[in-house]
Amino acid sequence: MNPQSTIRNPQSNRRSFLYGLGSSLGALAFTDLLAKDAVANPLSPKPPVKPAKAKAVIMLFMEGGPSQVDTFDPKPKLRELHLTKSTRTQKIENGDRFFVGSPYGSRKVGESGIDMCDRFVHLPRVADEICVYRGCHAESLNHPEALLHLNTGSRLGGDPGLGAWVNYGLGSSNANLPGYVVMTELALPQAGPANWTNGFLPPHFQATRLRSQGSPLLDLKPPSYRTREHDRAALDQLAMLNAQHAARHPEHAALAARAESYELAFRMQAAVPDLVDLDGETAATRKAYGLERKETAAFGKQCLMARRLVEEGVRFVQIFSGGWDSHDYLERSHAARIDSIDQPIAALIADLKQRGLLDETLVVWTGEFGRTPDNNVRGGVTALGRGHNADAMSMFLAGGGVKRGAVVGATDELGAEAVDVRHPIRDLHVTMLHLLGLDDNKLTYFHGGRFKQLSQFGGEVVPELLA
């Protein structure tokens, strides 16, 4: 077990001592010590427990469930069976199910010959950098449960997000930025912030969400009538009041975390504006990420931000792309979603490689589950789509110690079920931690009377994914 997880507050004595000094040393000295204490505990960098391949993660989450047979796992058999009655399921409310052949073509790309839907125009350029995994399977057909499961390891909600666990195990390498950053489109994914909560871990590990419109963070710049000196003085006064309270309640962890968050916010006001200002990027870079195209501008900006964030030491960055739940009109809807992400993701992978960051950055592209090879016809043959499928899903990984230009695992001839190198989501989580130099069985936290871990009850590394 992780010795840290058995300690309620590892540095409570040190913090209590600092709080006690607050009024006598003066607010400025106290807050400086408090800020240093915040860096030292619990967000200070920690060494991995075993050799690590990756230092950071960029997770590209396609909310709604992208179809494996219409992206990276083509099934010619479905074309033969198109619109014939499916024998996979019994009759449902709205009629019989019919097989649905993919509306797209597929071809082998890169020197490695990875299968890829022909709607991907830019991603083939980096095909030899990615590892497509076809053997993973989910455990829920409902969006909120499946989202929570893949993002937190639990279908019930309330558990820490992936990024929270990673920062708990490794700490933050930049004291002026949050270690866990989330970016979304205008609408939040189903289950909302529960996908990136700190859960039962200390509040320091909660993700920071960057807004998609306007200023990425509210109050990033103080009003014109207030200077940073004014803010510093206000924080000093607040710290003094907090110190007086904390001296009487030294085990008040929530107060300590809030005080530390104020200090981080103050430091972020100086560090973040330059980081989120993309005007300094070259015209070639902006064009490569698709910032000049309406279809790709929003996701392209977030992918470029992700590169800049990991470059500055942010440990875990997650981007949500919505709209993949294609029960109907799959040809139109999936085509639009692929077009919105294709160029930005290809640029991100190429950019990371060109900057020497790809080897130490694990990129993961996934949804919460896959889709069925058959569906009921609800609006005519032009409105065909696919249902939810927990038994088969495609994802790809790049960089950070995974195989390059490879396909791992397989589904049956219809793409309905994973049949080779078949693993549940918890094994994907364990593998991600392994690449970061963390051991799921040692990365534990005592809560609710037992030691808890990301995988819930243990899992195994998927060795076929490793380089």
Sine and cosine of phi, psi and omega as CSV:
sin_phi,cos_phi,sin_psi,cos_psi,sin_omega,cos_omega
0.00,0.00,0.48,-0.88,0.02,-1.00
-0.95,0.32,0.87,-0.49,-0.02,-1.00
-0.85,0.53,-0.54,0.84,-0.02,-1.00
-0.89,0.46,-0.55,0.84,-0.10,-1.00
-0.95,0.32,-0.29,0.96,-0.03,-1.00
-1.00,0.01,-0.06,1.00,-0.05,-1.00
-0.97,-0.24,0.82,-0.57,-0.06,-1.00
-0.89,0.45,-0.71,0.71,-0.01,-1.00
-0.55,-0.83,1.00,-0.03,-0.19,-0.98
-0.82,0.58,-0.51,0.86,-0.05,-1.00
-0.86,-0.51,0.56,0.83,-0.05,-1.00
-0.89,0.47,-0.60,0.80,-0.01,-1.00
-0.91,0.43,-0.67,0.74,0.01,-1.00
-0.91,0.41,-0.69,0.73,-0.01,-1.00
-0.91,0.41,-0.65,0.76,0.02,-1.00
-0.86,0.50,-0.64,0.77,0.01,-1.00
-0.89,0.45,-0.70,0.72,0.00,-1.00
-0.90,0.43,-0.66,0.75,0.03,-1.00
-0.87,0.49,-0.66,0.75,-0.01,-1.00
-0.89,0.45,-0.48,0.88,0.01,-1.00
-0.99,0.13,-0.16,0.99,-0.16,-0.99
-0.79,0.62,-0.77,0.64,-0.12,-0.99
-0.98,0.21,-0.45,0.89,-0.06,-1.00
-1.00,0.10,-0.55,0.84,-0.01,-1.00
-1.00,0.08,-0.29,0.96,-0.07,-1.00
0.99,-0.15,0.50,-0.87,-0.12,-0.99
-0.89,0.46,-0.65,0.76,-0.06,-1.00
-0.90,0.44,-0.72,0.69,0.01,-1.00
-0.90,0.43,-0.64,0.77,-0.01,-1.00
-0.89,0.45,-0.74,0.67,-0.05,-1.00
-0.92,0.39,-0.51,0.86,0.08,-1.00
-0.91,0.42,-0.70,0.72,0.04,-1.00
-0.91,0.42,-0.64,0.77,0.00,-1.00
-0.89,0.45,-0.66,0.75,0.03,-1.00
-0.88,0.47,-0.68,0.74,0.04,-1.00
-0.91,0.42,-0.61,0.79,0.05,-1.00
-0.90,0.44,-0.60,0.80,0.01,-1.00
-0.90,0.44,-0.62,0.78,0.01,-1.00
-0.93,0.36,-0.62,0.78,-0.04,-1.00
-0.96,0.28,-0.44,0.90,-0.06,-1.00
-0.45,-0.89,0.82,-0.58,0.01,1.00
-0.96,-0.29,0.22,0.97,-0.11,-0.99
-0.99,-0.12,0.09,1.00,0.01,-1.00
-0.91,0.41,0.50,-0.87,0.01,-1.00
-0.85,0.52,0.67,-0.75,0.02,-1.00
-0.84,-0.55,0.60,-0.80,0.02,-1.00
-0.95,0.31,0.56,-0.83,0.09,-1.00
-0.90,0.44,0.39,-0.92,-0.04,-1.00
-0.99,0.10,-0.19,0.98,0.06,-1.00
-0.47,-0.88,0.23,-0.97,-0.04,-1.00
-0.79,0.61,0.74,-0.67,-0.06,-1.00
-0.94,-0.35,0.58,-0.81,0.12,-0.99
-0.99,-0.11,-0.57,0.82,-0.07,-1.00
-0.91,-0.42,0.51,-0.86,0.08,-1.00
-0.94,-0.35,-0.34,0.94,-0.06,-1.00
-0.54,-0.84,0.30,-0.96,0.00,-1.00
-0.78,-0.63,0.70,-0.71,0.23,-0.97
-0.89,-0.46,0.91,-0.40,-0.05,-1.00
-0.96,-0.29,0.87,-0.50,-0.02,-1.00
-0.97,-0.23,0.96,-0.27,-0.17,-0.99
-0.97,-0.25,0.89,-0.46,0.01,-1.00
-1.00,-0.05,1.00,-0.01,-0.13,-0.99
-0.94,0.34,0.74,-0.68,0.01,-1.00
0.89,-0.46,-0.41,0.91,0.05,-1.00
0.99,-0.15,1.00,0.03,0.07,-1.00
-0.92,0.39,0.51,-0.86,-0.03,-1.00
-0.99,0.15,0.83,-0.56,0.00,-1.00
-0.91,0.41,-0.61,0.79,-0.07,-1.00
-0.98,0.21,-0.15,0.99,0.02,-1.00
-0.92,-0.38,0.22,0.98,0.02,-1.00
-0.75,-0.67,-0.96,0.28,-0.15,-0.99
-0.84,-0.55,0.19,0.98,-0.03,-1.00
-0.61,-0.79,0.93,0.37,-0.08,-1.00
-0.91,0.42,0.55,-0.83,-0.03,-1.00
-0.75,-0.67,0.99,-0.10,0.03,-1.00
-0.83,0.56,-0.51,0.86,-0.01,-1.00
-0.86,0.51,-0.56,0.83,0.00,-1.00
-0.91,0.42,-0.53,0.85,0.06,-1.00
-0.91,0.42,-0.63,0.78,0.02,-1.00
-0.91,0.42,-0.59,0.81,-0.09,-1.00
-1.00,-0.05,0.03,1.00,-0.12,-0.99
-0.76,0.65,0.83,-0.55,0.03,-1.00
0.93,0.37,0.19,0.98,0.19,-0.98
-1.00,0.06,0.44,-0.90,-0.09,-1.00
-0.92,0.40,0.71,-0.71,0.00,-1.00
-0.99,0.10,0.65,-0.76,0.08,-1.00
-0.98,-0.21,0.12,0.99,-0.06,-1.00
-0.96,0.28,-0.54,0.84,-0.08,-1.00
-0.74,-0.68,0.39,-0.92,0.06,-1.00
-0.98,0.22,0.17,-0.98,0.01,-1.00
-0.85,0.52,0.67,-0.75,0.00,-1.00
-0.91,-0.42,0.02,-1.00,-0.12,-0.99
-0.80,0.60,-0.72,0.70,-0.13,-0.99
-1.00,-0.06,0.28,0.96,0.03,-1.00
0.90,-0.44,-0.03,-1.00,-0.01,-1.00
-0.95,0.32,0.34,-0.94,0.10,-1.00
-1.00,-0.02,0.52,-0.85,0.04,-1.00
-0.77,-0.64,0.59,-0.80,0.06,-1.00
-0.92,0.40,0.55,-0.83,-0.03,-1.00
-0.82,-0.58,0.94,-0.34,0.10,-0.99
-0.95,0.31,0.47,-0.88,-0.03,-1.00
-0.91,0.43,0.68,-0.73,0.06,-1.00
-0.98,0.22,-0.08,1.00,-0.04,-1.00
-0.92,-0.38,0.36,-0.93,0.16,-0.99
-1.00,0.06,0.14,-0.99,0.04,-1.00
-0.62,-0.79,0.52,-0.85,0.06,-1.00
-0.53,-0.85,0.29,-0.96,0.03,-1.00
-1.00,0.04,0.72,-0.69,-0.11,-0.99
-0.80,-0.60,0.38,-0.92,0.00,-1.00
0.95,0.31,0.18,-0.98,0.06,-1.00
-0.90,0.43,-0.43,0.90,-0.02,-1.00
-0.98,0.19,-0.30,0.95,0.04,-1.00
0.95,0.31,0.59,0.81,0.03,-1.00
-0.94,0.34,0.69,-0.72,0.07,-1.00
-0.95,0.32,0.74,-0.68,-0.02,-1.00
-0.52,-0.86,0.70,-0.71,0.07,-1.00
-0.81,0.59,0.62,-0.78,-0.07,-1.00
-0.96,0.26,-0.04,1.00,0.12,-0.99
-0.96,0.27,-0.36,0.93,0.09,-1.00
-0.98,0.20,0.91,-0.41,-0.02,-1.00
-0.99,-0.17,-0.60,0.80,-0.10,-1.00
-0.99,-0.13,-0.57,0.82,-0.07,-1.00
-0.86,0.50,-0.53,0.85,0.04,-1.00
-0.82,0.57,-0.42,0.91,-0.01,-1.00
-0.91,0.42,-0.42,0.91,-0.01,-1.00
-0.90,-0.44,0.34,0.94,-0.05,-1.00
-0.85,0.53,-0.55,0.84,-0.04,-1.00
-0.98,0.22,0.01,1.00,0.07,-1.00
-0.98,-0.18,-0.20,0.98,-0.14,-0.99
-0.96,-0.30,0.36,-0.93,0.07,-1.00
-0.83,-0.56,0.93,-0.36,0.02,-1.00
-0.99,0.11,0.78,-0.62,0.01,-1.00
-0.91,-0.42,0.87,-0.49,-0.05,-1.00
-0.95,-0.30,0.02,1.00,-0.14,-0.99
-0.99,-0.16,-0.02,1.00,-0.04,-1.00
-0.98,0.19,0.50,-0.87,0.09,-1.00
-0.65,-0.76,0.52,-0.85,0.00,-1.00
-1.00,-0.03,-0.07,-1.00,-0.03,-1.00
-0.73,-0.68,0.15,0.99,0.01,-1.00
-0.56,-0.83,0.57,-0.82,0.04,-1.00
-0.99,-0.16,-0.06,1.00,-0.01,-1.00
-0.99,-0.12,0.71,-0.70,-0.07,-1.00
-0.82,0.58,-0.81,0.59,-0.07,-1.00
-0.85,0.52,-0.71,0.70,-0.02,-1.00
-0.90,0.43,-0.68,0.73,-0.03,-1.00
-0.93,0.38,-0.63,0.77,0.06,-1.00
-0.88,0.47,-0.75,0.66,0.01,-1.00
-0.87,0.49,-0.64,0.77,-0.03,-1.00
-0.89,0.46,-0.74,0.67,-0.06,-1.00
-0.96,0.29,-0.46,0.89,-0.04,-1.00
-1.00,-0.04,-0.37,0.93,-0.06,-1.00
-0.76,-0.64,-0.18,0.98,-0.06,-1.00
1.00,0.05,-0.12,0.99,-0.01,-1.00
-0.76,-0.65,0.64,-0.77,0.04,-1.00
-1.00,0.09,-0.11,0.99,-0.15,-0.99
-1.00,-0.06,-0.32,0.95,-0.05,-1.00
1.00,0.04,0.40,-0.92,0.03,-1.00
1.00,-0.09,-0.14,0.99,0.02,-1.00
-1.00,-0.02,0.36,-0.93,-0.02,-1.00
-0.90,0.43,0.55,-0.83,0.09,-1.00
-0.95,0.32,0.27,-0.96,0.01,-1.00
-0.80,0.60,-0.72,0.69,-0.03,-1.00
-0.90,0.43,-0.54,0.84,0.05,-1.00
-0.91,0.42,-0.69,0.72,0.04,-1.00
-0.89,0.46,-0.68,0.73,-0.03,-1.00
-0.89,0.45,-0.69,0.72,0.01,-1.00
-0.95,0.32,-0.52,0.86,0.10,-1.00
-0.89,0.46,-0.63,0.78,-0.03,-1.00
-0.99,0.15,-0.54,0.84,-0.12,-0.99
-0.90,-0.44,-0.25,0.97,-0.05,-1.00
0.96,0.28,-0.05,-1.00,-0.02,-1.00
-0.96,-0.30,0.65,-0.76,-0.01,-1.00
-0.99,-0.12,0.07,1.00,0.06,-1.00
-0.66,-0.75,0.94,-0.33,-0.08,-1.00
-0.94,0.35,-0.22,0.98,-0.05,-1.00
-0.99,-0.14,-0.01,1.00,-0.02,-1.00
-0.73,-0.69,0.48,-0.88,0.09,-1.00
-0.92,0.40,0.49,-0.87,-0.01,-1.00
-1.00,0.10,-0.21,0.98,-0.11,-0.99
-0.68,-0.73,0.92,-0.39,-0.08,-1.00
-0.83,-0.56,0.68,-0.74,0.00,-1.00
-0.83,-0.55,0.66,-0.75,0.11,-0.99
-0.79,-0.61,0.67,-0.74,-0.03,-1.00
-0.75,-0.66,0.16,-0.99,0.17,-0.99
-0.99,0.15,-0.24,-0.97,-0.08,-1.00
-0.86,0.51,-0.65,0.76,0.00,-1.00
-0.99,-0.10,0.61,-0.79,0.06,-1.00
-0.96,0.29,0.45,-0.89,0.10,-0.99
-0.91,0.41,0.33,-0.94,0.05,-1.00
-0.86,0.51,0.60,-0.80,-0.12,-0.99
0.98,0.19,-0.13,0.99,0.17,-0.99
0.82,0.57,-0.61,-0.79,-0.06,-1.00
-0.88,0.48,-0.21,0.98,0.07,-1.00
-0.89,0.46,-0.30,0.96,0.05,-1.00
-0.96,0.29,-0.33,0.94,-0.04,-1.00
-0.70,-0.72,0.47,0.88,0.02,-1.00
-0.96,0.28,0.30,-0.95,0.16,-0.99
-0.99,0.16,-0.22,0.98,0.04,-1.00
0.85,0.52,-0.79,-0.62,-0.02,-1.00
-1.00,0.02,-0.05,1.00,0.12,-0.99
-0.95,0.30,0.31,-0.95,0.02,-1.00
-0.83,0.56,0.44,-0.90,-0.09,-1.00
-0.86,0.51,-0.34,0.94,-0.03,-1.00
-0.86,0.51,-0.38,0.93,-0.15,-0.99
-0.99,-0.11,0.08,1.00,0.09,-1.00
-0.89,0.46,0.65,-0.76,0.02,-1.00
-0.95,0.32,0.45,-0.89,0.15,-0.99
-0.97,-0.23,0.83,-0.55,0.00,-1.00
-1.00,-0.09,0.81,-0.59,0.10,-0.99
-1.00,0.00,0.78,-0.62,-0.04,-1.00
-0.95,0.32,0.49,-0.87,-0.05,-1.00
-1.00,0.09,-0.30,0.96,0.01,-1.00
-0.76,-0.65,0.50,-0.86,-0.02,-1.00
0.94,0.35,-0.43,-0.90,0.03,-1.00
-0.91,0.42,0.74,-0.67,0.00,-1.00
-0.84,0.55,-0.51,0.86,0.04,-1.00
-0.77,-0.64,0.70,-0.71,0.08,-1.00
-0.91,0.41,0.55,-0.83,0.04,-1.00
0.85,0.52,0.49,0.87,0.03,-1.00
-0.91,0.42,-0.57,0.82,0.07,-1.00
-0.90,-0.43,0.72,-0.69,0.03,-1.00
-0.93,0.36,0.38,-0.93,0.05,-1.00
-0.85,0.53,0.39,-0.92,-0.07,-1.00
-0.87,0.48,-0.45,0.89,-0.04,-1.00
-1.00,0.09,-0.02,1.00,-0.03,-1.00
-0.81,-0.58,0.78,-0.62,-0.01,-1.00
-1.00,-0.09,0.16,-0.99,0.08,-1.00
-0.90,0.44,-0.50,0.87,0.05,-1.00
-0.90,0.43,-0.62,0.79,0.06,-1.00
-0.89,0.46,-0.71,0.71,0.00,-1.00
-0.89,0.46,-0.65,0.76,0.00,-1.00
-0.88,0.47,-0.68,0.73,-0.01,-1.00
-0.90,0.43,-0.64,0.76,0.02,-1.00
-0.90,0.43,-0.67,0.74,0.03,-1.00
-0.90,0.43,-0.62,0.78,0.02,-1.00
-0.89,0.46,-0.68,0.73,0.01,-1.00
-0.91,0.41,-0.69,0.73,0.03,-1.00
-0.88,0.47,-0.66,0.76,0.00,-1.00
-0.89,0.46,-0.61,0.79,0.01,-1.00
-0.90,0.43,-0.69,0.73,0.03,-1.00
-0.91,0.42,-0.67,0.74,0.04,-1.00
-0.89,0.46,-0.61,0.79,-0.01,-1.00
-0.89,0.45,-0.65,0.76,0.01,-1.00
-0.89,0.45,-0.65,0.76,0.03,-1.00
-0.93,0.36,-0.69,0.72,-0.06,-1.00
-0.92,0.38,-0.46,0.89,0.04,-1.00
-0.89,0.45,-0.50,0.87,0.03,-1.00
-1.00,0.04,-0.37,0.93,-0.03,-1.00
-0.73,-0.68,0.94,0.34,-0.12,-0.99
-0.91,0.42,-0.29,0.96,-0.03,-1.00
-0.99,-0.13,0.25,0.97,-0.03,-1.00
-0.98,0.17,0.99,0.12,-0.10,-0.99
-0.91,0.42,-0.57,0.82,-0.03,-1.00
-0.90,0.44,-0.63,0.78,0.03,-1.00
-0.91,0.41,-0.68,0.73,0.02,-1.00
-0.87,0.49,-0.69,0.73,-0.01,-1.00
-0.91,0.42,-0.62,0.78,0.00,-1.00
-0.92,0.38,-0.65,0.76,0.04,-1.00
-0.88,0.48,-0.66,0.75,0.01,-1.00
-0.93,0.38,-0.57,0.82,0.02,-1.00
-0.92,0.39,-0.57,0.82,0.07,-1.00
-0.89,0.46,-0.68,0.73,0.00,-1.00
-0.91,0.42,-0.66,0.75,0.04,-1.00
-0.89,0.45,-0.66,0.75,0.01,-1.00
-0.87,0.49,-0.63,0.78,0.02,-1.00
-0.90,0.43,-0.68,0.73,0.02,-1.00
-0.93,0.37,-0.58,0.81,0.00,-1.00
-0.91,0.42,-0.53,0.85,0.01,-1.00
-0.87,0.49,-0.43,0.90,0.04,-1.00
-1.00,0.00,-0.56,0.83,-0.13,-0.99
-1.00,-0.01,-0.59,0.81,-0.17,-0.99
-0.95,0.30,-0.66,0.75,-0.06,-1.00
-0.78,0.62,-0.71,0.71,0.04,-1.00
-0.92,0.39,-0.56,0.83,-0.05,-1.00
-0.93,0.36,-0.63,0.77,-0.06,-1.00
-1.00,0.00,-0.08,1.00,0.05,-1.00
-0.99,0.11,0.96,-0.26,-0.07,-1.00
-1.00,0.05,0.02,1.00,-0.03,-1.00
-0.91,0.42,-0.40,0.92,0.00,-1.00
-0.97,0.23,-0.20,0.98,0.04,-1.00
-0.95,0.31,0.50,-0.86,-0.01,-1.00
-0.93,0.38,0.36,-0.93,0.04,-1.00
-0.88,0.48,-0.57,0.82,0.00,-1.00
-0.91,0.40,-0.65,0.76,0.02,-1.00
-0.91,0.41,-0.71,0.71,0.00,-1.00
-0.88,0.48,-0.65,0.76,0.02,-1.00
-0.93,0.37,-0.64,0.77,-0.01,-1.00
-0.87,0.49,-0.63,0.78,-0.01,-1.00
-0.99,0.15,-0.07,1.00,0.03,-1.00
0.99,0.13,0.38,0.93,-0.03,-1.00
-0.94,0.34,-0.25,0.97,-0.01,-1.00
-1.00,-0.06,-0.06,1.00,0.01,-1.00
-0.95,-0.33,0.70,-0.71,0.00,-1.00
-0.86,0.52,-0.64,0.77,-0.10,-1.00
-0.92,0.39,-0.49,0.87,-0.12,-0.99
-0.90,-0.43,-0.08,1.00,-0.14,-0.99
-0.87,0.50,-0.72,0.69,-0.08,-1.00
-0.91,0.41,-0.78,0.63,-0.02,-1.00
-0.94,0.34,-0.57,0.82,0.03,-1.00
-0.89,0.47,-0.65,0.76,0.04,-1.00
-0.88,0.47,-0.65,0.76,-0.02,-1.00
-0.94,0.35,-0.62,0.79,0.04,-1.00
-0.91,0.41,-0.65,0.76,0.05,-1.00
-0.90,0.43,-0.64,0.76,0.07,-1.00
-0.87,0.48,-0.65,0.76,0.00,-1.00
-0.87,0.50,-0.69,0.73,0.03,-1.00
-0.87,0.49,-0.71,0.71,-0.02,-1.00
-0.90,0.43,-0.61,0.80,-0.01,-1.00
-0.92,0.40,-0.74,0.67,0.00,-1.00
-0.93,0.36,-0.50,0.87,0.06,-1.00
-0.89,0.46,-0.52,0.86,0.00,-1.00
-1.00,-0.07,0.12,0.99,0.12,-0.99
0.98,-0.20,0.09,1.00,0.07,-1.00
-0.93,0.37,0.73,-0.69,-0.18,-0.98
-0.98,0.18,-0.63,0.78,-0.12,-0.99
-0.62,-0.78,0.86,-0.50,0.02,-1.00
-0.85,-0.53,0.74,-0.67,-0.02,-1.00
-0.78,-0.63,0.74,-0.67,0.02,-1.00
-0.85,-0.52,0.79,-0.62,0.03,-1.00
-0.98,-0.22,0.79,-0.62,0.12,-0.99
-0.91,-0.41,0.89,-0.47,-0.06,-1.00
-1.00,-0.04,0.06,-1.00,0.12,-0.99
1.00,-0.04,0.29,0.96,-0.06,-1.00
-1.00,-0.08,0.08,1.00,-0.08,-1.00
-1.00,0.07,0.96,0.27,-0.18,-0.98
-1.00,-0.02,0.97,0.25,0.12,-0.99
-0.94,0.34,-0.50,0.86,0.01,-1.00
-0.71,-0.70,0.37,-0.93,0.06,-1.00
0.79,0.62,0.71,0.70,-0.02,-1.00
-0.86,0.50,-0.67,0.74,-0.06,-1.00
-0.84,0.55,-0.68,0.73,-0.03,-1.00
-0.97,0.23,-0.72,0.70,-0.14,-0.99
-0.96,0.29,-0.72,0.69,0.02,-1.00
-0.91,0.42,-0.58,0.81,0.03,-1.00
-0.88,0.48,-0.67,0.74,0.00,-1.00
-0.92,0.40,-0.66,0.75,-0.01,-1.00
-0.93,0.37,-0.66,0.75,0.03,-1.00
-0.88,0.47,-0.68,0.73,0.00,-1.00
-0.88,0.48,-0.55,0.84,-0.06,-1.00
-0.96,0.28,-0.40,0.91,-0.09,-1.00
-0.93,-0.36,-0.35,0.94,-0.15,-0.99
-0.83,0.55,-0.85,0.52,-0.04,-1.00
-0.91,0.42,-0.72,0.69,0.00,-1.00
-0.87,0.50,-0.66,0.75,-0.03,-1.00
-0.93,0.36,-0.67,0.75,0.05,-1.00
-0.86,0.50,-0.67,0.74,0.02,-1.00
-0.91,0.41,-0.64,0.76,0.01,-1.00
-0.87,0.50,-0.76,0.66,-0.02,-1.00
-0.90,0.44,-0.70,0.72,0.01,-1.00
-0.90,0.43,-0.65,0.76,-0.01,-1.00
-0.91,0.41,-0.71,0.70,0.04,-1.00
-0.86,0.51,-0.67,0.74,0.00,-1.00
-0.91,0.41,-0.70,0.71,-0.03,-1.00
-0.88,0.47,-0.52,0.85,-0.02,-1.00
-1.00,-0.01,0.05,1.00,0.00,-1.00
0.96,0.27,0.35,0.94,-0.06,-1.00
-0.98,-0.22,-0.26,0.97,-0.12,-0.99
-0.92,0.39,-0.61,0.79,-0.02,-1.00
-0.88,0.47,-0.45,0.89,-0.03,-1.00
-0.93,-0.37,0.17,0.99,0.05,-1.00
-0.84,-0.54,0.85,-0.52,0.03,-1.00
-1.00,0.00,0.89,-0.46,0.05,-1.00
-0.98,-0.20,0.78,-0.63,-0.02,-1.00
-0.79,-0.61,0.83,-0.56,0.07,-1.00
-0.93,-0.36,0.84,-0.54,-0.06,-1.00
-0.33,-0.95,0.26,-0.97,0.23,-0.97
-0.88,-0.47,-0.16,-0.99,-0.03,-1.00
-1.00,0.06,-0.36,0.93,0.11,-0.99
-0.25,-0.97,-0.02,-1.00,0.03,-1.00
-0.99,-0.17,-0.35,-0.94,-0.04,-1.00
-0.71,-0.70,0.34,-0.94,-0.10,-1.00
-0.98,0.21,0.44,-0.90,0.09,-1.00
-0.98,0.19,-0.14,0.99,-0.02,-1.00
-0.73,-0.68,0.23,-0.97,0.01,-1.00
-0.29,-0.96,0.24,-0.97,0.14,-0.99
-1.00,0.10,0.45,-0.89,-0.01,-1.00
-1.00,-0.07,0.93,-0.36,-0.10,-0.99
-0.95,-0.32,-0.25,0.97,-0.03,-1.00
-0.53,-0.85,0.48,0.87,-0.04,-1.00
1.00,-0.01,0.18,-0.98,-0.11,-0.99
-0.93,0.37,-0.35,0.94,0.03,-1.00
-0.98,0.20,-0.19,0.98,-0.04,-1.00
-0.96,-0.29,0.31,0.95,-0.09,-1.00
-0.90,0.44,0.60,-0.80,0.08,-1.00
-0.55,-0.83,-0.37,-0.93,-0.02,-1.00
-0.64,-0.77,0.46,-0.89,0.04,-1.00
-1.00,0.04,-0.06,-1.00,0.03,-1.00
-0.97,0.23,0.60,-0.80,0.00,-1.00
-0.63,-0.77,0.92,-0.39,0.02,-1.00
-1.00,0.03,-0.17,0.98,-0.12,-0.99
-1.00,0.04,-0.23,0.97,-0.01,-1.00
-0.46,-0.89,0.66,-0.75,0.05,-1.00
-0.37,-0.93,0.53,-0.85,0.08,-1.00
-0.95,-0.31,0.59,-0.80,0.11,-0.99
-0.58,-0.82,0.25,-0.97,0.17,-0.98
-0.70,-0.72,0.45,-0.89,0.03,-1.00
-0.81,-0.59,0.44,-0.90,0.03,-1.00
-0.53,-0.85,0.51,-0.86,0.05,-1.00
0.93,0.37,-0.21,-0.98,0.18,-0.98
0.81,0.59,0.44,0.90,0.08,-1.00
0.99,-0.13,0.15,0.99,0.04,-1.00
-0.99,-0.10,0.26,-0.97,0.02,-1.00
-0.88,0.47,0.50,-0.87,0.03,-1.00
-0.95,-0.30,0.66,-0.76,0.06,-1.00
0.84,0.54,0.75,0.66,-0.11,-0.99
-0.71,-0.70,0.41,-0.91,0.17,-0.99
-0.85,-0.52,0.81,-0.58,-0.04,-1.00
-0.88,-0.48,0.74,-0.67,0.03,-1.00
0.99,0.14,0.13,-0.99,-0.03,-1.00
-0.37,-0.93,0.36,-0.93,0.14,-0.99
-0.93,-0.38,0.12,-0.99,0.02,-1.00
-0.94,0.34,-0.02,-1.00,-0.15,-0.99
-0.92,0.39,-0.23,0.97,0.03,-1.00
-0.97,-0.24,-0.11,0.99,-0.07,-1.00
0.96,0.28,0.37,0.93,-0.08,-1.00
-1.00,0.04,-0.45,0.89,-0.11,-0.99
-0.51,-0.86,0.67,-0.74,0.10,-1.00
-0.94,0.33,0.74,-0.67,-0.08,-1.00
-0.79,-0.61,-0.23,0.97,-0.02,-1.00
-0.74,-0.67,0.66,-0.75,-0.12,-0.99
0.75,0.66,0.75,0.66,-0.06,-1.00
-0.99,0.15,0.83,-0.56,-0.02,-1.00
-0.61,-0.79,0.54,-0.84,0.09,-1.00
-0.98,0.19,0.16,-0.99,-0.04,-1.00
-0.86,0.51,-0.59,0.81,-0.03,-1.00
-0.86,0.50,-0.52,0.85,0.03,-1.00
-0.95,0.30,-0.53,0.85,0.13,-0.99
-0.89,0.46,-0.70,0.72,0.03,-1.00
-0.87,0.49,-0.73,0.69,-0.01,-1.00
-0.88,0.48,-0.62,0.78,0.02,-1.00
-0.92,0.40,-0.66,0.75,0.04,-1.00
-0.88,0.48,-0.70,0.71,0.04,-1.00
-0.88,0.47,-0.66,0.75,0.00,-1.00
-0.85,0.52,-0.68,0.73,-0.01,-1.00
-0.91,0.41,-0.44,0.90,0.04,-1.00
-1.00,0.04,0.04,1.00,0.00,-1.00
0.99,0.15,0.39,0.92,-0.01,-1.00
-0.91,-0.41,0.51,-0.86,0.02,-1.00
-0.93,-0.37,0.90,-0.44,-0.04,-1.00
-0.83,0.56,-0.56,0.83,-0.02,-1.00
-0.97,0.25,-0.28,0.96,0.03,-1.00
-0.96,-0.27,-0.36,0.93,0.02,-1.00
-0.99,0.11,0.99,0.17,-0.10,-1.00
-0.84,-0.55,0.30,-0.95,0.04,-1.00
-0.60,-0.80,0.77,-0.64,-0.05,-1.00
-0.98,0.18,0.88,-0.48,-0.04,-1.00
-0.41,-0.91,0.66,-0.75,0.04,-1.00
0.88,0.47,0.50,0.87,0.07,-1.00
1.00,0.04,0.11,0.99,0.03,-1.00
-0.44,-0.90,0.28,-0.96,0.07,-1.00
-0.99,0.16,0.82,-0.57,-0.03,-1.00
-0.95,-0.32,0.44,-0.90,-0.02,-1.00
-0.59,-0.81,0.25,-0.97,-0.06,-1.00
-0.85,0.53,-0.69,0.72,-0.07,-1.00
-0.97,0.25,-0.06,1.00,-0.04,-1.00
0.98,0.22,-0.85,0.52,-0.03,-1.00
-0.64,-0.77,0.47,0.88,0.07,-1.00
0.99,-0.15,0.42,-0.91,0.02,-1.00
-0.34,-0.94,-0.17,-0.99,-0.02,-1.00
-0.70,-0.71,0.47,-0.88,0.08,-1.00
-0.93,0.36,0.60,-0.80,0.10,-0.99
-1.00,-0.04,1.00,-0.07,-0.14,-0.99
-0.90,0.44,-0.45,0.89,-0.02,-1.00
-0.91,0.42,-0.30,0.95,0.01,-1.00
-1.00,0.09,-0.30,0.95,-0.14,-0.99
-0.99,0.11,0.63,-0.78,0.04,-1.00
-0.94,0.34,0.00,0.00,0.00,0.00
